[in-house]
């Protein structure tokens, strides 16, 4: 191998090999670059929405464990904080997905549906429903005698 114009008996360094063997960067137009970026961002955003949705779904397990049989004021306050956090993130996601130029209607619908579910949970656990009515509702939903 010849480095800097002088022959060398040493094996080539990785930098020298890459410098000699690296293919040229393909020239793409601005449309290709922007389209590729938009596609990647939408893919990442969808993954973030799905992560948020998974946490929203796990809230059901938390409610079953901590609220269904014996809710305490402390647990209800904790639940309210969880709802506040999840709804806050959901509103942020909704602002991004509700525009007419958002490319993924399925993801937008998932955000809207999940936000509505969180609002319904808030009404169930923290709304003006009496304790007796709440217990009756939970029995009807969970089919408990």
Secondary structure, 3 states (H helix, E strand, C coil): CEECCEECCCCCCHHHHHHHHCCCCCCCCHHHHHHHHHHHHHHHHHHHHHHHHHHHHHHHHHHHHHCCCCCCHHHHHHHHHHHHHHHHHHHHHHHHHCCCCCCCHHHHHHHHHHHHHHHHHHHHHHCCCCHHHHHHHHHHHHCCC
